[in-house]
Amino acid sequence: MRAQAWLPEYAHGPAEDAGMDLRAAEDVTLEPGVPVAVPTGLAVELPPGFEAQIRPRSGLALNHAVTMPNSPGTIDPGYRGEIRVILLNLGREPYRVRRGDRIAQMIVARYEPVEWEEGELNSSQRGEGGFGSSGR
């Protein structure tokens, strides 16, 4: 963790918030249409079977048209590098991220590893019905 980094934190506590805020570790200007990996100064060591999901902040999206093009981002348990948040400015003017700004949310979640088996699929009511197949 960098000296200028902030630990992830719940704005209202874990009883009310699912996501912990991540903050920018340095000033960055987001030009329209150009994705930027914004540093947080944080690195984590997650236990096996857990991932950290990095998600956009709704206020940035609504108020400034800033989002994450790879949402949600995934931090795997084996990753030891700095967490950087890919932000994209969908607006028409540059957007300035300042050191300490809340730029994303992080949720730590358990996942189940799977092993694939080849074979025939069981039938289901939906079958191969895809987009829009459940009606209006």
Backbone torsions as a table, in degrees:
resi	resn	phi	psi	omega
1	MET	NA	134.2	176.5
2	ARG	-73.0	157.3	177.5
3	ALA	-61.2	-32.8	-177.5
4	GLN	-89.8	11.4	-178.5
5	ALA	-89.3	155.7	175.3
6	TRP	-115.3	138.8	173.9
7	LEU	-66.3	146.9	174.8
8	PRO	-58.5	142.5	-179.1
9	GLU	-145.1	149.1	174.6
10	TYR	-82.8	128.1	179.5
11	ALA	-64.7	-38.1	-176.8
12	HIS	-120.8	11.3	-179.3
13	GLY	93.5	158.5	-175.2
14	PRO	-68.8	-16.2	177.4
15	ALA	-74.8	-23.5	-176.9
16	GLU	-113.4	-22.4	-177.0
17	ASP	-116.7	135.1	173.3
18	ALA	-83.9	-37.4	-174.9
19	GLY	-101.4	145.6	173.8
20	MET	-99.3	137.4	-180.0
21	ASP	-71.8	137.6	170.7
22	LEU	-108.4	142.0	-177.0
23	ARG	-117.1	151.3	177.1
24	ALA	-71.5	137.5	179.3
25	ALA	-89.9	-10.7	179.0
26	GLU	-154.4	162.8	176.6
27	ASP	-70.1	138.3	179.0
28	VAL	-145.4	139.5	173.1
29	THR	-103.2	127.4	178.2
30	LEU	-98.9	107.7	175.6
31	GLU	-77.0	148.0	179.6
32	PRO	-55.5	130.9	174.0
33	GLY	78.1	4.9	-177.1
34	VAL	-116.2	110.5	178.8
35	PRO	-67.9	142.3	-179.6
36	VAL	-134.4	133.8	174.3
37	ALA	-87.0	104.5	-175.6
38	VAL	-87.8	123.3	-178.9
39	PRO	-70.9	145.2	173.6
40	THR	-108.3	-15.4	-176.3
41	GLY	78.4	3.8	-176.0
42	LEU	-105.9	145.9	167.9
43	ALA	-135.0	145.0	-176.8
44	VAL	-130.1	159.8	171.2
45	GLU	-125.1	101.7	-179.2
46	LEU	-88.2	145.1	176.8
47	PRO	-70.4	156.2	176.5
48	PRO	-54.0	141.0	179.7
49	GLY	88.9	3.4	178.5
50	PHE	-126.2	149.1	174.0
51	GLU	-131.9	159.3	170.1
52	ALA	-108.8	123.6	177.8
53	GLN	-96.6	126.6	179.5
54	ILE	-103.3	122.4	-172.8
55	ARG	-126.4	155.6	179.3
56	PRO	-69.6	159.9	173.0
57	ARG	-94.4	130.1	-176.5
58	SER	-63.9	-34.5	179.0
59	GLY	-64.2	-39.8	176.8
60	LEU	-64.6	-40.8	-179.6
61	ALA	-66.4	-48.1	-175.9
62	LEU	-71.4	-45.4	-172.7
63	ASN	-86.8	-23.9	-173.9
64	HIS	-134.1	3.2	-178.8
65	ALA	56.9	36.0	177.6
66	VAL	-107.5	127.2	-176.7
67	THR	-140.0	-175.8	176.3
68	MET	-113.9	116.2	-177.6
69	PRO	-69.4	-16.9	-179.3
70	ASN	-112.5	32.8	-173.3
71	SER	-75.9	136.0	-9.5
72	PRO	-80.3	145.6	171.8
73	GLY	-77.8	151.7	-178.7
74	THR	-119.8	128.8	170.8
75	ILE	-103.8	112.7	-178.6
76	ASP	-78.5	157.2	-178.8
77	PRO	-64.1	-21.3	179.5
78	GLY	-88.0	-7.8	-177.1
79	TYR	-79.6	132.8	-178.8
80	ARG	-122.2	3.2	-179.1
81	GLY	-82.2	179.3	179.2
82	GLU	-67.4	139.4	173.1
83	ILE	-78.2	120.1	175.1
84	ARG	-122.1	138.9	-175.5
85	VAL	-103.5	120.9	179.1
86	ILE	-80.3	113.6	178.9
87	LEU	-111.1	147.9	179.0
88	LEU	-133.8	125.8	178.1
89	ASN	-89.3	110.9	178.9
90	LEU	-91.3	1.0	-179.9
91	GLY	-80.3	-173.1	-177.6
92	ARG	-100.1	-16.4	-177.9
93	GLU	-117.1	154.0	174.9
94	PRO	-58.2	146.6	177.0
95	TYR	-119.0	130.6	-177.0
96	ARG	-97.7	117.9	171.6
97	VAL	-92.5	127.3	179.7
98	ARG	-105.2	147.6	176.8
99	ARG	-50.6	126.4	-179.4
100	GLY	97.2	-13.0	177.0
101	ASP	-64.4	142.7	173.7
102	ARG	-76.8	121.6	-172.7
103	ILE	-116.5	-15.5	-177.5
104	ALA	-164.5	173.0	173.7
105	GLN	-119.3	147.4	178.0
106	MET	-122.4	130.7	175.3
107	ILE	-121.3	126.3	176.5
108	VAL	-92.6	125.4	-174.4
109	ALA	-134.6	148.2	175.1
110	ARG	-81.2	145.2	173.5
111	TYR	-132.6	158.0	179.2
112	GLU	-108.9	119.8	174.0
113	PRO	-66.8	149.4	-179.9
114	VAL	-125.0	156.6	171.3
115	GLU	-120.5	129.9	-176.7
116	TRP	-85.0	142.8	173.9
117	GLU	-126.3	137.3	175.7
118	GLU	-85.7	146.5	178.2
119	GLY	162.8	-171.7	179.7
120	GLU	-84.5	147.3	178.0
121	LEU	-88.7	145.7	172.2
122	ASN	-69.0	152.8	177.9
123	SER	-76.5	158.7	176.3
124	SER	-144.1	167.2	179.9
125	GLN	-63.3	-39.0	-178.5
126	ARG	-75.9	-35.6	-178.8
127	GLY	62.3	-131.2	-178.6
128	GLU	-93.5	9.8	179.8
129	GLY	-61.1	125.1	-176.6
130	GLY	-106.0	-136.1	-175.9
131	PHE	-52.6	126.0	176.7
132	GLY	77.4	5.2	-174.9
133	SER	-76.0	-11.6	-178.2
134	SER	-90.0	4.4	176.3
135	GLY	95.8	-169.2	-177.4
136	ARG	-111.6	NA	NA
